[in-house]
Amino acid sequence: MKPDSVIVLFMEGDTECEFYKALIDFLRKVNGGRLSSFIECQVLKGVGNFCTKAERILQKDLMNRPKYRNLPFKVIL
């Protein structure tokens, strides 16, 4: 099954990122190695200008990647 959307998790620090990566790996294992969405973890390194940093990463990096180009995005802050 081809992923039908992109879920972007924006987080403050590296510890949260490691937790979510472990959770994603567990979900993949439980679901036979596949998920119905691409999942991107993005660390913003602190809470200053959190929304501005997240918007810039989303628009200038993630939305321009060829494999994500025609997919809807779901953003979690």
N, C-alpha and C positions, 0 to 999 in steps of 0.2 A: 504494500500500500504506500503510495506516494504521500508525503506530508502535505496537508492542505492549508497550513497557516504557519506563522512564525510567532512564537511567544518570546517576548524579551523581558527578562528579569533584571531590573536595575537595583543595585544594592550599594550600601555604603562602604563595606570593607571586604578584605580577602577572606576572612573567617566565614562570613555569610556565603560567599561564593563557593567555598569548599563544601559547605553544608549542602547547598542546592545542587552542586555537581554530583555529590554522593546520592542525593535523593533522586535525581534524574537517572543515574546509572541503575539504581534499584528498580525504578519504574520500567526502564528498558528491559531489565532482566525478567521481571515479572510478566511483561507483555511480549515475551518471545523475541526480544532484541529490537523491536520497532515501536515507535510512537507515532501518533497521527499528526504531530506538529514538529517543526524544527524548534529547538529551544536554545536561546542565546542568553548567557549570563554576562552582565556588564558591571564592572566595579567602577564606582564614581569617585572613590578616595575622599570620603568626607561628605558632610551635608551642605557645605557652602555652595550656593547656586545649583542645587541638586537638579531641579527641573530644567534649567537652562542647559546643563551638561548632558542630561538625558536626551533632550530634544535634538541637540547638535549631533550626538552620536547616532541617534536614530535616523535623522535625515541625511547626514553627510556620509555615513558609513554603511549602516545595515540596509537601508532601503535601496542602495545602489549596488548591492551584491547581486550578481547574475542569478544565483539560485533562488533568491528571494524576490526577484523583481515583480512578479505578477501575483504574489500571495498577500493576503490580508495580514496585518500585524495586530497582535494583542500585547499591550504594554502593561507591566506590573511594576509599580514603584514601591 
